[in-house]
Amino acid sequence: RRRLLVGAGAAGLALGTGLGRARVSFAAQPGGGTLVVLFLRGGMDGLSALVPVGDPHLAAARPDIAVPASAALPLDRTWGLHPALSSLHQLWRDGRCAAVPAVSTPDISRSHFQAQDCLERGGSATGATSGWLNRALESAGPGTPLQALTVGKSTVRSLVGERPTTSLRALDALSLRIGDEARRGRAVEALRALHEGVDHPLAADARTAVDAMGAAQLAAAVAPEPGADYPDDDLGTQLRDVARLVKADVGLRVACIDVGGWDTHVGQGTVDGGTMADRLGMLDRALDAFVADLGPAGDAVTVVVMTEFGRRVEQNASRGTDHGHGATVLLVGGGLAGGRVHGTWHGLAPEVLDDGDVPGWNDYRDVLAEVVTMRLGVPAGSLGDVFPGHRPQPLGVTA
């Protein structure tokens, strides 16, 4: 269930009275650090982001929109990155970026809603009703009021469940709009006293809100590091807020951000410009600033970039790509077996495709299971609770 939605339209600074008894440092929690999940809504074309440069079938299937091997940023003899991902290419060389192609949900669906729902629940279409991240937090143990955060309008599906989570549009919006600082301080104390010891769900939410506002005040005082040049767009602002919370050490374990605009049916573009180049460039700039901003703290942060499905191998008549199956997952940050493409890949020959789609050779739950074990400290014996009915098979994405 959704327990707390705060800061939808407020602005200003919050007061941190009482934060001390809610705060938990990363070092005190199993696993340690923060998992950031960027969900690219619409179905990112993984064959444009992570390019199988050694496969002649790609150019034949996409005469107008394929990323040529000569333009791709080289990773190895089989793979390259779209030229718009130059910062990720450098992170790859530094061992702080990895990828998994041909990733899928267990149920094949070309419906955005059905594929997203299946993936975010962490099971099949008839599986658990709560979200996989909420269940992972349950297995990881207790945390702070800002342990789990959706940076956006409403709680993402993967965080829905019994564990209380927070949703806010912007960090600076988590506040009370009541007079000056002294008056806000008195109001915070009054709210705390009013709800202290009261056994009621609304009282619990109020206490959580007060502690969350205190955590937000600490984070709001943290400025980006020199060289962290965030783009002036939604994703840049959202990742900047996540970095502030990480550096403030207020117990953030999970942060989720939705990034729209990846449904490229028409005019997908080329390496020289167009929708795909623009979207990937936006993603690259924001992640580059995020990593630079975190500095050494980034060793305890892992970003998973995922999407509901990939696109079909063959371009359509509108020089775009239609809904497909196997997708690409990108991973950025610390704790990774970086500089490598992980998982199974059998190429793009027509006889290995699934009705013109990249098959789901790699189960997305195998990728996520490794990350939540490493980053959230979920015990191996609890992975069956996080991903019901599935026994994860490690792909080696974590170090």
BELSULSUL-V657144 format. One record per backbone hydrogen bond with DSSP energy under -0.5 kcal/mol. CO is the residue of the C=O (numbers start at 0). NH is the residue of the N-H. If there is no record, write none. Layout:
# BELSULSUL-V657144
((CO	NH) (CO	NH))
This chain:
# BELSULSUL-V657144
((0	2) (0	160) (3	166) (15	18) (17	20) (18	21) (18	22) (24	27) (25	28) (29	31) (33	35) (33	301) (34	36) (34	254) (35	37) (35	303) (36	38) (36	256) (37	39) (37	305) (38	40) (38	258) (39	42) (39	307) (40	261) (43	45) (44	47) (44	48) (45	49) (48	50) (48	81) (50	52) (50	79) (51	54) (53	55) (54	57) (54	58) (55	59) (56	60) (57	61) (60	314) (61	65) (65	67) (67	70) (67	71) (71	73) (72	80) (75	74) (77	53) (78	74) (78	75) (79	50) (80	72) (81	84) (84	88) (85	89) (86	90) (87	91) (88	92) (89	93) (90	95) (91	94) (94	337) (95	332) (96	338) (97	330) (98	341) (99	328) (101	361) (102	326) (103	363) (105	107) (106	108) (109	111) (110	114) (111	115) (112	116) (113	117) (114	118) (115	119) (116	120) (117	121) (117	122) (118	121) (119	131) (123	126) (130	134) (131	135) (132	136) (133	137) (134	138) (135	139) (136	140) (143	146) (146	252) (146	253) (147	165) (148	150) (148	255) (149	151) (149	167) (155	158) (156	159) (157	132) (157	133) (159	130) (164	3) (165	149) (166	5) (167	151) (169	172) (170	173) (172	174) (175	177) (179	183) (180	184) (181	185) (182	186) (183	187) (184	188) (185	189) (186	190) (187	191) (188	192) (189	193) (190	194) (191	195) (194	197) (197	199) (199	203) (200	204) (201	205) (202	206) (203	207) (204	208) (205	209) (206	210) (207	211) (208	212) (209	213) (210	214) (211	215) (212	216) (213	217) (214	218) (215	219) (216	220) (217	220) (218	221) (220	222) (224	227) (226	228) (227	229) (230	232) (232	236) (233	237) (234	238) (235	239) (236	240) (237	241) (238	242) (239	243) (240	244) (241	245) (242	246) (243	247) (244	248) (244	249) (245	248) (252	34) (253	148) (254	36) (255	150) (256	38) (258	40) (261	263) (262	264) (263	320) (266	274) (267	275) (269	272) (272	269) (273	277) (274	278) (275	279) (276	280) (277	281) (278	282) (279	283) (280	284) (281	285) (282	286) (283	287) (284	288) (285	289) (286	290) (287	291) (288	292) (289	293) (290	294) (293	296) (294	297) (295	298) (296	299) (297	300) (297	333) (299	33) (300	333) (301	35) (302	304) (302	331) (303	37) (303	305) (304	329) (305	39) (309	323) (315	318) (317	266) (318	267) (318	268) (319	315) (321	311) (324	309) (326	102) (328	99) (329	304) (330	97) (331	302) (334	398) (335	337) (339	98) (339	341) (341	100) (348	351) (348	352) (349	352) (352	354) (353	356) (355	312) (356	353) (356	358) (357	325) (358	360) (361	103) (362	365) (362	366) (363	367) (364	368) (365	369) (366	370) (367	371) (368	372) (369	373) (370	374) (371	375) (371	377) (372	376) (378	381) (379	382) (381	384) (381	385) (382	386) (386	389) (389	391) (391	393) (396	336))
